[in-house]
Amino acid sequence: MIRAALVQPGHVVHLKPRRQLLAQPIGTIYGEISSGEPIESLAVAFSRRNEPLPTFIETEERTIQGQLIPWRSPEREWLGMIAVFSDVTRQVRADKARNDFISALSRTARAPLTLIKGYAELILNGALGDYSADQLQVLRVMHSSAERVMHILDN
C-alpha cells in the first residue's frame, strides 16, 4: 500500500493512506510551519512560484522528503499545488551509519599515520642518524604515502 506523510504542528509525522490525503487542502497536510505562519499564507506566496519547492521533515522515527509543485492551467492560471512525499528514513539512516563508520575509521587510522609520518620526517631530516640512499628513498615513499592517506581522511 502506498502511504503518505501527514505533518501537523510540532512536526509530528503520521502515515496515512494516500487516498486520505489526495485533494486535501495543504493546511490539512502541513498544519503550521515552525515559523508560526499559517500554511495558507505560505500557500498564497507559493502560488506566485513557478518552480517546485523541496521540503524535508525529520523526526526521531521518520524522515520525509517532499516536493510541492505548482499546478497551473495551460493559460498559466493557478489551480493549486501537487504535494509529493517520499519516506527516505532508510536512506538517511544508511547515510548516517556510513558517515559514522567513516568518521570512526578516520579517527582510528589518524594516530598511527601521524606517528609514521612524524618518524619518517625525523629520519629524512637527519635527526636519527645516517641512512643509505635506498633507505631514505623507502622513507620518502612511506612519508608521501602517509600524507596521501591523511589527505584522504581529511576529505
N, C-alpha and C positions, 0 to 999 in steps of 0.2 A: 504494500500500500504506500502510495506517495503521501508524505506528510509535509506540512509547512510550519514555520515558526510563527507564534503569536507573541509579540513583545508588548509588555504592559509597563506602566510606570515602575521605575526602580529596576528596569532591565530584567524582569523575571521572564524566562523563556518557557513557554508551554508549547507542546506539539499538538497540533490539531490536524485532522484530515484536510487535505487540500480543498475538498468540496465545501467545507465550512468557511473557508477564507475567500474563495472566489467571489468577486464582485462586492466585497465588503469595503466600506469606507476606510481610507488609510488610517484614520484615527482608531478604528477598531483593532487594526494590526499593530500600530506603533504606540498608541496611547500618547503620553507626553515624553518628549525627548528630555535628556538630562538637563538641558538649558532651562527647562521650565516653560518654554514657549509651547503653546498648544500645537499639535501636529497639523491642525487645519491651517494655521498661519503659515507654517512651513510649506504646506501643500500649495498655498497660493503663490508663494515665492517660487516653488518648484515649477508651477505651471508656466512660468516665463522661460524656463530652461529648454534647451534643445538636446542636451547631452544626458545620457544616463548618469545616475548618482549612485556610486557604490556605498553600501552600508556594511557594518561589521559589529556584531554584538557577541560579547564573550562573558559567560558566567562560569561558575565553578563546574557546572555539569555539561554545558554545551557551548559550542561556538557556531554561530550562524553568520554566513556571508550572504549578503543580498545585493540586489540592484533594483533601483527604482527607475523605470523607463517612461519618459513622456509618451503619451498616446495622443496622436493628432490625426485629424481627418486629412484627406488628400489636399484640402484647401488650407491646411496648417491650423485649423481650429482645434482648440484644446478639448479633448474628450475625457481625459483622466490620466491615470498612470497605471502601469503594469508593474507589479512587485514580484520579483523572482527571488526565492530563498533557497539556499543550499546548506545542509548540515555538514560543516567541514571540521567537526570535532576530531575525527580520527586523523585527518591530515595534520591538524595543528598539534595534536599530542605526539604524532610521529616526528614532526619537525622539532618539537621541544626535546624529545628523547635523543634525537640525533645531535642537536646542539649541546645538550648536557654531556653526552658521550665525548664529543669533540673537545669540549672545554676541559673535561676530566683528563683526557688523553694529553692535551696540551700542557696542563699543569704538571702531570706526571713526567712527561718527557723533557720538560724545560730544564729541570735541575741537573740531570746527568749531561745534557747537551752543553749547559753553561760550564760545567766542570771540564768537559772535553775541550771545548773551545778555549777556556782560560789556560789550561795546562799547555795546549798546543801553542798559544801565544807566548807563554813564558819561554818555552824551548826555542821557538822561532826567533825570539828577541835575544837569545844567548844567555838568559838568566840561570839556566841549569846546566851549563857546561857546553862542551863542543860536541857536535854531531856531524856525521858524514853528510855529503850532499844528497845521497839516496835517502837517508833517514829524514833530513829536512824536507825533501820532496814529499815523502809519506805524510809528514806532519802538516804540510801545506794543504794536501788533499783532505786530511782529516778536518783541519780548521775550516776550509771552504765548504766542506760537506755539512759540518755542524752549523755554519752560518746560513746555508740554504735551508736546512730543516727548520731552524729558528725563524727564518723569514716566513716560511710556510705556516708555522704555528701562529705567528703574529697576525697573519692574514686570515 
